[in-house]
Amino acid sequence: MAPQYDRVIRGGTIVDGTGAAAFQGDVAIRDGLIVAVGEVAGSGADEIDARGLLVTPGFVDVHTHYDGQATWDERLQPSSLHGVTTAVMGNCGVGFAPCRPEDHDRLIHLMEGVEDIPFPVLTEGLSWDWRSFPDYLDHLAGRRFDIDVAAQLPHAALRVFVMGQRGADREPATAEDIAEMSAIAEAAARAGAIGFSTSRTLNHRTSTGEPTPTLTAADEELCGIAEGLGRAGRGVLQVVSDFADVENEFALLRKMVQRSGRPLSFSLLQSPRAPDGWRKLLSNLEAATGEGLPIKAQVCGRPVGLLFGLELTAHPFVQRPSYREIADLPLAARVERMRDPAFRAQLVAEGGASSNPLAGGVLTAFDKMFPMHAAFDYEPLPEDSVAAIAAKTGRSVEEIALDVLLENDGRGMIYVPFLNYANHSLDPAFAMLRHKDTAPGLSDGGAHVGMICDASFPTTNLAYWTRDRTRGERFSVEDMVRFQTADTAALVGLSDRGRIAAGLRADINLIDYDALSADSPKVVYDLPAGGRRLMQTAQGYRATLVAGEVTYRDGVHTGALPGRLVRGPSS
């Protein structure tokens, strides 16, 4: 008898994404969809033994920046190595469409500054086979990936496209400008944009230091664009803001939702400048959702972590005169010089230069720097910091930091919990994750290639918060899977995935739970123009399926590329 199914996953522990208790069972797949769950009598052309493994929906990452990488790469790593089967890009108001030819470099400089993707990488990698946002979607639709991708219309690109230099200079938009942006947003949503994104934070600047074009956009501009999505009747709104004036800024979010009728999410993190500020934002959020407004906060389950290293964008010595003299040498030559006792003593004795905006902050905050070794704990203790190690050993903080950087032939790294870790505890992250009006996000996969590698969030969220944490409360496996699947899929309107149920997409992870872990980050040189980026692999993913096809087995790509552009929300 011919097999009834393309593939059957047998005997796994099914965590279906709804938050319901795990159960033993089978999953049958046909034509890229789940067709049966439970006890499956029929056979599959391919049978997978999942006994002893968790069977979960594929993770939906709603906050990535693969806008450039998706135009030249088929494997959207690191995310696809961490169980992610759908990635939403175009966040934070930055991207590459719509765009006129004369503005190509302008958008590249913006992405370089905001998301730390080098200019030569983007110059060589981007084909610019598009002008409008629907053109960009058509370009992506012709490509194949290891995961599904969905794209948002970015405000900065839209503003520059409509207003030119006036938009880049943050001049107020006229009524005509707003009407044109609104019409483009409507057309983008109808063509398949999953939503619209904007940035209102001073942290986002071009590579030349200019604030993002959208920083001071007026309420009427943002509401007018949101109304474009409202006329299309589809798409979500995504906002990142400093929330310097919480009440006025949240009032803007409310207006965007009320005038458009579209759901909105904003980034929520604990800032070291206002360690309890997140509570006030949650209070405003609760009031809004209590009135029925569809607003959510994107949160993350570990610190936003900066990585320092000799191959990376920054480290504590990067602005010191002696280091600047050798900065352009190959790594091996730099390591040799830095191991020379005379050079080392000179480097340690020098002070940092104030020209670097980080010099007076994170580059000298040795009490917030942690040597990043194997099996790193993303909730590090104060006594494990570079400063604490120096105090215990009677050596200078510079000497300790230099020793760490020189490990592994100059490939050692230092971790700095920049956000979400104001009091050396992830208890605030726990409170944000468990809140009814939040969903995990903010991994920034595809961005910050020389300083941040948070695309591994899905792996550490599951392993740390359900198994490894010893310093406080934990979540059940069922809840953490729900957070990263059904909840994130719902956040962007993707009702056809995120759960293991008949009729839904067969995006599935098979996980050896006891072995699940994120490996130490490393640097690879595989971007266009030989550009470098941080890469982080994982252990424990025995298989990942996208649309029913096995894309990875034990972290190794199978060659299958079933991933496609997702055009808008699913019904």
Phi, psi and omega per residue, in radians:
M1 nan 2.389 -3.129
A2 -1.201 2.565 3.103
P3 -1.027 2.476 3.136
Q4 -1.458 -0.356 -3.048
Y5 -2.283 2.739 3.042
D6 -1.210 -0.665 -3.067
R7 -2.717 2.466 3.033
V8 -2.236 2.210 3.039
I9 -1.633 2.076 -2.961
R10 -1.848 2.303 2.844
G11 1.232 0.353 3.140
G12 -1.445 2.980 3.021
T13 -1.604 1.821 -3.004
I14 -1.491 2.089 3.005
V15 -1.931 1.748 -2.800
D16 -1.444 -0.004 3.097
G17 1.631 -0.151 -3.136
T18 -1.542 -0.217 -3.017
G19 1.641 -0.104 3.107
A20 -1.213 2.796 -3.115
A21 -1.044 2.489 3.097
A22 -1.099 2.658 3.129
F23 -2.587 2.726 3.105
Q24 -1.425 2.430 3.113
G25 3.086 -3.077 -3.135
D26 -1.985 2.796 3.054
V27 -2.305 2.106 3.131
A28 -1.787 2.446 -3.037
I29 -2.239 2.366 3.031
R30 -2.532 2.328 3.094
D31 0.944 0.691 3.059
G32 1.412 0.018 -3.108
L33 -2.076 2.679 2.982
I34 -1.351 2.208 -3.113
V35 -2.000 -0.264 3.103
A36 -2.749 2.490 3.116
V37 -2.382 2.335 3.142
G38 2.227 -2.223 3.069
E39 -1.708 1.908 -3.075
V40 -1.775 2.049 -3.086
A41 -1.426 -0.670 -3.090
G42 -1.212 2.912 -3.108
S43 -1.747 2.816 3.063
G44 -2.000 2.655 3.039
A45 -1.045 -0.520 3.028
D46 -2.244 2.252 3.129
E47 -2.003 2.232 -3.135
I48 -1.960 2.160 3.101
D49 -1.441 1.940 -3.104
A50 -1.905 0.271 3.125
R51 -1.030 2.288 -3.129
G52 1.482 0.011 -3.115
L53 -1.995 2.612 2.938
L54 -1.345 2.410 3.048
V55 -2.010 1.906 -3.059
T56 -2.138 2.806 2.943
P57 -1.101 2.713 2.997
G58 -1.110 2.588 -3.109
F59 -1.360 2.466 3.106
V60 -1.895 1.935 -3.120
D61 -1.703 1.969 -2.998
V62 -1.594 0.016 -3.070
H63 -2.418 1.463 3.107
T64 -2.277 3.053 -3.109
H65 -2.378 0.897 3.104
Y66 -1.506 0.317 -3.054
D67 -0.962 -0.681 3.089
G68 -1.470 -0.877 -3.070
Q69 -1.001 -0.614 -3.121
A70 -1.168 -0.277 3.124
T71 -1.527 -0.248 3.134
W72 -2.228 -0.246 -3.024
D73 -2.069 2.529 3.088
E74 -1.632 -0.437 -3.107
R75 -1.882 1.951 -3.057
L76 -1.581 1.201 3.106
Q77 -1.606 2.617 0.203
P78 -1.375 -0.264 -2.968
S79 -0.970 -0.751 -3.075
S80 -1.198 -0.235 3.070
L81 -1.491 -0.095 -3.072
H82 -2.092 0.591 3.028
G83 1.377 0.058 3.125
V84 -1.340 2.257 3.114
T85 -2.042 -0.194 3.029
T86 -2.461 2.268 3.123
A87 -2.177 2.314 3.067
V88 -1.755 2.146 -3.105
M89 -2.012 -3.095 -3.105
G90 1.407 0.418 -3.140
N91 -1.372 2.931 3.011
C92 1.105 0.329 3.048
G93 1.327 0.135 -3.125
V94 -2.026 2.538 -3.131
G95 3.037 -2.893 -2.969
F96 -2.172 0.277 3.096
A97 -2.700 2.516 -0.022
P98 -1.280 2.766 -3.115
C99 -2.780 2.309 3.015
R100 -1.483 2.642 -3.108
P101 -0.923 -0.656 -3.101
E102 -1.232 -0.174 -3.133
D103 -1.861 0.113 -3.130
H104 -0.945 -0.934 -3.088
D105 -1.118 -0.593 3.139
R106 -1.062 -0.798 -3.140
L107 -1.227 -0.563 3.088
I108 -1.146 -0.777 3.129
H109 -1.087 -0.621 3.112
L110 -1.170 -0.819 3.132
M111 -1.144 -0.638 3.097
E112 -1.059 -0.756 -3.111
G113 -1.306 -0.781 -3.068
V114 -1.291 -0.734 -2.986
E115 -2.034 0.155 3.023
D116 0.970 0.840 3.018
I117 -1.981 2.021 -2.950
P118 -1.036 2.546 -3.141
F119 -0.959 -0.847 -3.124
P120 -1.063 -0.601 3.120
V121 -1.083 -0.850 -3.102
L122 -1.247 -0.643 3.134
T123 -1.075 -0.752 3.140
E124 -1.397 -0.592 -3.015
G125 -1.390 -0.610 -3.071
L126 -1.397 2.242 3.125
S127 -1.507 -0.396 -3.100
W128 0.959 0.760 3.072
D129 -1.486 0.696 -3.110
W130 -2.764 2.839 3.028
R131 -2.308 -0.950 3.123
S132 -1.507 2.940 3.080
F133 -1.189 -0.711 3.030
P134 -1.027 -0.609 3.060
D135 -1.064 -0.759 3.138
Y136 -1.077 -0.762 3.094
L137 -1.082 -0.704 3.108
D138 -1.087 -0.673 3.086
H139 -1.064 -0.828 3.132
L140 -1.136 -0.616 -3.112
A141 -1.131 -0.401 3.115
G142 -1.496 0.005 -3.109
R143 -1.879 2.902 3.134
R144 -2.214 2.514 -3.029
F145 -2.373 2.996 3.040
D146 -1.480 -0.166 3.049
I147 -2.450 2.946 2.999
D148 -1.403 2.600 3.078
V149 -2.249 2.559 3.033
A150 -2.284 2.520 -3.016
A151 -2.107 2.468 3.048
Q152 -1.839 2.622 3.060
L153 -1.329 2.086 -3.083
P154 -1.552 2.333 -3.050
H155 -1.091 -0.726 -3.089
A156 -1.066 -0.799 3.123
A157 -1.114 -0.735 3.137
L158 -1.083 -0.777 -3.079
R159 -1.139 -0.767 3.129
V160 -1.177 -0.643 3.133
F161 -1.070 -0.718 -3.088
V162 -1.467 -0.707 -2.963
M163 -1.857 -0.161 -3.138
G164 1.085 -2.392 -3.098
Q165 -1.065 -0.593 3.099
R166 -1.026 -0.683 3.127
G167 -1.182 -0.756 3.121
A168 -1.111 -0.575 -3.127
D169 -1.468 0.094 3.080
R170 1.109 0.541 3.044
E171 -1.254 2.672 3.130
P172 -1.073 2.439 3.081
A173 -1.352 2.428 3.059
T174 -1.385 2.968 3.075
A175 -1.026 -0.660 3.119
E176 -1.173 -0.714 3.087
D177 -1.027 -0.814 -3.089
I178 -1.123 -0.730 3.129
A179 -1.077 -0.691 -3.141
E180 -1.215 -0.744 3.103
M181 -1.091 -0.696 3.132
S182 -1.103 -0.724 3.126
A183 -1.152 -0.685 3.114
I184 -1.155 -0.696 3.111
A185 -1.102 -0.722 3.101
E186 -1.079 -0.795 -3.133
A187 -1.119 -0.679 3.132
A188 -1.113 -0.769 3.125
A189 -1.093 -0.728 3.130
R190 -1.168 -0.505 3.135
A191 -1.406 -0.238 3.084
G192 2.200 0.119 3.011
A193 -1.048 2.349 3.139
I194 -1.335 -0.277 3.129
G195 3.027 -2.860 -3.129
F196 -2.324 2.438 -3.109
S197 -2.258 2.644 3.110
T198 -2.543 2.794 3.121
S199 -2.202 2.365 3.108
R200 -2.327 0.772 -3.131
T201 -2.197 2.453 3.093
L202 -1.235 -0.244 3.079
N203 -1.187 -0.354 -3.103
H204 -1.681 1.943 -3.112
R205 -2.389 2.771 3.040
T206 -1.231 2.996 3.135
S207 -1.170 -0.258 3.081
T208 -1.691 0.080 3.051
G209 1.667 -0.004 3.138
E210 -1.335 2.458 3.075
P211 -1.075 2.720 3.108
T212 -1.052 2.512 -3.077
P213 -1.006 -0.347 -3.042
T214 -1.648 -0.013 -2.967
L215 -0.925 -0.814 -3.023
T216 -1.943 0.383 3.124
A217 -0.992 2.367 -3.069
A218 -1.247 2.779 3.109
D219 -0.941 -0.742 -3.067
E220 -1.124 -0.608 3.092
E221 -1.136 -0.855 -3.105
L222 -1.160 -0.716 3.117
C223 -1.177 -0.653 3.110
G224 -1.103 -0.733 3.102
I225 -1.147 -0.760 3.126
A226 -1.034 -0.636 3.131
E227 -1.120 -0.469 3.058
G228 -1.072 -0.732 3.054
L229 -1.157 -0.626 3.125
G230 -1.080 -0.720 3.107
R231 -1.145 -0.599 3.091
A232 -1.274 -0.387 -3.135
G233 1.259 0.466 -3.119
R234 -2.804 2.777 3.102
G235 1.782 2.676 -3.134
V236 -1.992 2.880 3.119
L237 -1.992 2.386 -3.129
Q238 -2.278 2.263 -3.031
V239 -2.308 2.380 2.928
V240 -2.093 2.326 -3.042
S241 -2.555 2.690 3.022
D242 -1.329 -0.332 -3.095
F243 0.876 0.759 3.096
A244 -1.079 -0.628 3.031
D245 -2.056 1.615 -2.985
V246 -1.018 -0.800 -3.035
E247 -1.140 -0.824 -3.132
N248 -1.191 -0.667 -3.115
E249 -1.214 -0.686 3.121
F250 -1.230 -0.535 3.055
A251 -1.084 -0.626 3.065
L252 -1.113 -0.778 3.115
L253 -1.018 -0.755 3.118
R254 -1.042 -0.795 -3.117
K255 -1.102 -0.694 3.134
M256 -1.049 -0.729 -3.139
V257 -1.257 -0.793 -3.088
Q258 -1.112 -0.697 -3.082
R259 -1.419 -0.373 -3.116
S260 -1.821 -0.487 -3.036
G261 1.312 0.205 -3.095
R262 -1.788 2.597 3.104
P263 -1.191 2.660 -3.112
L264 -2.382 2.532 2.974
S265 -2.288 2.619 3.101
F266 -2.324 2.758 -3.116
S267 -1.411 2.309 -3.127
L268 -2.245 2.061 3.131
L269 -2.440 2.785 3.026
Q270 -1.498 2.160 3.114
S271 -1.680 2.431 3.090
P272 -1.162 -0.347 3.130
R273 -1.335 -0.499 3.132
A274 -2.467 1.357 -2.988
P275 -1.009 -0.406 3.136
D276 -1.868 0.136 -3.108
G277 -1.079 -0.527 -3.134
W278 -1.096 -0.512 3.140
R279 -1.148 -0.695 3.131
K280 -1.150 -0.673 3.101
L281 -1.151 -0.706 3.087
L282 -1.108 -0.638 3.108
S283 -1.102 -0.768 3.078
N284 -1.107 -0.676 3.138
L285 -1.114 -0.771 3.126
E286 -1.063 -0.683 3.125
A287 -1.135 -0.709 -3.123
A288 -1.184 -0.805 -3.130
T289 -1.219 -0.476 3.062
G290 -1.134 -0.406 3.073
E291 -1.609 0.068 3.096
G292 1.584 0.141 3.139
L293 -1.376 2.294 -3.095
P294 -1.435 1.343 3.129
I295 -2.109 2.392 3.091
K296 -2.307 2.805 3.028
A297 -1.921 2.368 2.990
Q298 -1.549 2.213 -3.103
V299 -2.243 2.966 3.090
C300 -2.341 2.719 -2.972
G301 -1.670 0.139 3.046
R302 -2.638 3.044 3.118
P303 -1.089 2.644 2.848
V304 -1.297 1.940 -2.938
G305 -1.874 2.151 3.004
L306 -1.453 2.475 3.086
L307 -1.988 2.245 3.087
F308 -1.869 2.420 3.105
G309 -2.957 2.844 -3.117
L310 -1.213 -0.364 3.074
E311 -1.661 -0.013 -2.997
L312 -1.853 -3.112 -3.043
T313 -1.148 -0.613 -3.042
A314 -2.524 2.780 2.966
H315 -2.871 2.961 -3.002
P316 -1.074 -0.293 -3.068
F317 -1.877 0.087 -2.938
V318 -1.103 -0.468 -3.117
Q319 -1.823 0.106 -3.140
R320 -1.373 2.449 -3.047
P321 -0.934 -0.762 -3.119
S322 -1.112 -0.696 3.131
Y323 -1.206 -0.671 3.137
R324 -1.036 -0.514 3.121
E325 -1.178 -0.450 -3.090
I326 -1.982 0.067 -2.986
A327 -1.030 -0.525 -3.082
D328 -1.580 0.016 3.104
L329 -1.320 2.697 3.017
P330 -0.993 2.738 -3.070
L331 -0.948 -0.830 -3.083
A332 -1.051 -0.664 3.137
A333 -1.227 -0.665 3.087
R334 -1.114 -0.748 -3.141
V335 -1.075 -0.727 3.133
E336 -1.061 -0.767 3.130
R337 -1.156 -0.721 -3.067
M338 -1.259 -0.287 3.060
R339 -1.558 -0.203 3.098
D340 -1.192 2.194 -3.035
P341 -0.991 -0.707 -3.110
A342 -1.184 -0.796 3.124
F343 -1.118 -0.722 -3.127
R344 -1.058 -0.796 -3.131
A345 -1.090 -0.711 3.125
Q346 -1.135 -0.751 -3.120
L347 -1.117 -0.758 -3.120
V348 -1.151 -0.593 -3.076
A349 -1.334 -0.379 -3.071
E350 -1.328 2.634 3.027
G351 -1.596 2.831 3.105
G352 -1.355 2.756 3.123
A353 -1.559 2.442 -3.082
S354 -1.360 -0.125 -3.114
S355 -1.145 -0.419 3.114
N356 -1.513 2.162 -3.084
P357 -1.073 -0.330 3.131
L358 -1.505 -0.244 -2.953
A359 -1.045 -0.704 -3.132
G360 -1.477 0.022 -3.092
G361 -2.103 -1.874 -3.000
V362 -1.165 -0.454 -3.114
L363 -1.244 -0.287 3.120
T364 -2.086 0.116 -3.130
A365 -1.551 1.274 -3.050
F366 -1.173 -0.350 3.083
D367 -1.298 -0.192 3.106
K368 -1.958 0.241 3.100
M369 -1.854 2.389 -3.096
F370 -2.288 2.219 3.058
P371 -1.015 2.270 -3.070
M372 -1.731 1.692 3.133
H373 -1.836 3.126 -3.139
A374 -1.022 2.599 3.141
A375 0.995 0.746 -3.070
F376 -1.127 2.401 3.104
D377 -1.612 2.002 -3.105
Y378 -1.329 0.123 2.971
E379 -2.137 1.142 -2.994
P380 -1.239 2.656 -3.127
L381 -1.545 2.614 3.129
P382 -0.958 -0.620 -3.100
E383 -1.246 -0.106 3.098
D384 -1.719 0.061 -3.102
S385 -1.288 2.861 3.082
V386 -1.032 -0.728 3.141
A387 -1.100 -0.735 -3.132
A388 -1.176 -0.706 3.100
I389 -1.083 -0.728 3.123
A390 -1.082 -0.760 -3.136
A391 -1.111 -0.694 -3.115
K392 -1.226 -0.539 -3.050
T393 -1.748 -0.100 3.141
G394 1.276 0.364 3.129
R395 -1.948 2.962 -3.136
S396 -1.393 2.728 3.119
V397 -1.112 -0.606 3.121
E398 -1.103 -0.700 3.139
E399 -1.122 -0.748 3.135
I400 -1.111 -0.818 -3.139
A401 -1.072 -0.723 3.141
L402 -1.116 -0.724 3.095
D403 -1.026 -0.739 -3.135
V404 -1.121 -0.807 -3.104
L405 -1.100 -0.554 -3.086
L406 -1.480 -0.098 3.080
E407 -1.081 2.687 3.078
N408 0.936 0.818 3.101
D409 0.995 0.721 3.073
G410 1.543 0.195 -3.128
R411 -1.852 0.199 3.082
G412 -1.159 2.659 -3.098
M413 -2.294 2.633 3.052
I414 -2.034 2.342 -3.118
Y415 -1.796 2.323 3.112
V416 -2.181 1.903 3.085
P417 -1.244 1.701 -2.955
F418 -1.391 -0.745 3.122
L419 -2.285 2.769 3.086
N420 1.282 0.353 -3.106
Y421 -2.616 0.723 -3.015
A422 -1.105 -0.575 -3.050
N423 -2.056 0.518 3.138
H424 0.970 0.652 3.128
S425 -2.628 2.552 3.053
L426 -1.706 0.255 3.074
D427 -1.017 -0.726 3.060
P428 -1.065 -0.650 3.095
A429 -1.104 -0.693 3.097
F430 -1.054 -0.806 -3.130
A431 -1.092 -0.684 3.128
M432 -1.209 -0.719 -3.120
L433 -1.111 -0.648 -3.043
R434 -1.481 -0.104 -3.105
H435 -1.180 2.483 -3.056
K436 -1.171 -0.320 -3.059
D437 -1.889 0.442 3.138
T438 -2.227 2.905 3.026
A439 -2.639 2.604 -3.139
P440 -1.148 2.494 3.071
G441 -2.861 -2.717 2.953
L442 1.207 0.394 3.134
S443 -1.263 -0.464 -3.135
D444 1.020 0.534 3.096
G445 -0.924 2.341 -3.137
G446 1.621 -0.134 -3.097
A447 -2.108 3.073 3.089
H448 0.898 0.834 -2.937
V449 -1.177 -0.272 3.139
G450 -1.999 0.212 -3.078
M451 -2.593 -0.461 -3.078
I452 -2.320 2.445 3.055
C453 -2.378 1.212 -3.085
D454 -1.714 0.132 3.065
A455 -1.121 -0.203 3.101
S456 -1.474 0.070 3.098
F457 -0.784 -0.858 -3.057
P458 -1.002 -0.658 -3.130
T459 -1.221 -0.873 -3.105
T460 -1.216 -0.547 3.057
N461 -1.001 -0.815 -3.091
L462 -1.272 -0.796 -3.084
A463 -1.249 -0.788 -3.017
Y464 -1.330 -0.828 -3.005
W465 -1.346 -0.273 -3.138
T466 -1.962 -0.255 -3.004
R467 -2.335 -0.782 -2.881
D468 -1.717 -0.322 -3.029
R469 -1.204 2.321 3.128
T470 -2.092 -0.101 -3.003
R471 -1.742 0.136 -3.124
G472 3.022 -2.808 -3.066
E473 -1.163 2.738 3.097
R474 -2.263 3.000 3.078
F475 -1.876 2.800 2.968
S476 -1.321 2.740 3.063
V477 -1.018 -0.729 -3.105
E478 -1.055 -0.738 -3.133
D479 -1.208 -0.768 -3.099
M480 -1.153 -0.635 3.059
V481 -1.113 -0.757 3.110
R482 -1.036 -0.760 -3.129
F483 -0.950 -0.713 -2.965
Q484 -1.663 0.028 -3.089
T485 -2.232 -1.397 -3.108
A486 -1.091 -0.719 -3.087
D487 -1.192 -0.774 -3.124
T488 -1.250 -0.643 3.083
A489 -1.080 -0.749 3.134
A490 -1.142 -0.569 -3.119
L491 -1.008 -0.583 -3.102
V492 -1.961 0.244 3.014
G493 1.389 0.409 -3.136
L494 -1.732 1.506 -3.075
S495 -1.472 -0.037 -3.113
D496 -1.640 0.139 -3.118
R497 -2.656 3.050 3.103
G498 1.707 -0.079 3.078
R499 -2.471 2.725 3.026
I500 -1.710 1.728 -3.105
A501 -2.708 2.616 -3.131
A502 -1.009 2.380 3.107
G503 1.671 -0.213 -3.134
L504 -1.691 2.876 3.138
R505 -1.057 2.494 3.133
A506 -1.531 1.127 2.995
D507 -1.737 1.953 -2.890
I508 -2.504 2.514 2.974
N509 -1.969 2.432 2.964
L510 -1.949 2.004 -2.918
I511 -2.135 2.234 2.934
D512 -1.433 1.681 -2.960
Y513 -1.044 -0.738 -3.107
D514 -1.136 -0.484 -3.097
A515 -1.653 -0.087 -3.007
L516 -1.139 2.203 3.106
S517 -2.915 2.740 3.030
A518 -1.670 2.312 3.094
D519 -1.297 2.923 3.076
S520 -1.149 2.454 3.082
P521 -1.103 2.674 3.063
K522 -2.509 2.929 3.127
V523 -1.787 2.302 3.043
V524 -2.175 2.741 -3.089
Y525 -2.094 1.239 -3.050
D526 -2.203 0.219 3.076
L527 -1.475 2.863 3.044
P528 -0.917 2.613 -3.101
A529 1.110 0.354 3.139
G530 1.236 0.364 -3.097
G531 -1.123 2.622 -3.127
R532 -1.725 2.697 3.060
R533 -2.664 2.783 3.033
L534 -1.385 2.417 3.109
M535 -2.288 2.444 3.102
Q536 -2.399 2.069 3.116
T537 -1.633 -3.118 -3.082
A538 -2.491 2.813 3.021
Q539 -2.025 2.617 3.012
G540 1.833 -0.275 3.080
Y541 -1.457 1.739 -3.102
R542 -1.258 -0.574 3.055
A543 -2.812 2.583 2.984
T544 -2.210 2.333 3.141
L545 -2.041 2.384 3.025
V546 -2.140 2.130 -3.083
A547 0.889 0.683 3.059
G548 1.458 -0.113 3.131
E549 -1.758 2.435 3.122
V550 -1.340 2.013 -3.126
T551 -1.681 -0.552 3.130
Y552 -2.401 2.443 2.973
R553 -2.197 2.082 -3.119
D554 0.875 0.747 3.058
G555 1.395 0.051 -3.127
V556 -1.889 2.237 -3.117
H557 -1.173 2.352 -3.104
T558 -1.463 -0.197 -3.030
G559 1.720 -0.245 3.139
A560 -1.264 2.404 3.141
L561 -2.296 1.184 -3.127
P562 -1.438 -0.103 -3.078
G563 -1.228 2.515 -3.089
R564 -2.408 2.929 2.955
L565 -1.201 2.300 3.025
V566 -1.624 2.019 -3.125
R567 -1.615 1.653 3.052
G568 1.305 3.119 -3.120
P569 -1.198 2.736 3.108
S570 -1.627 2.771 3.125
S571 -1.589 nan nan
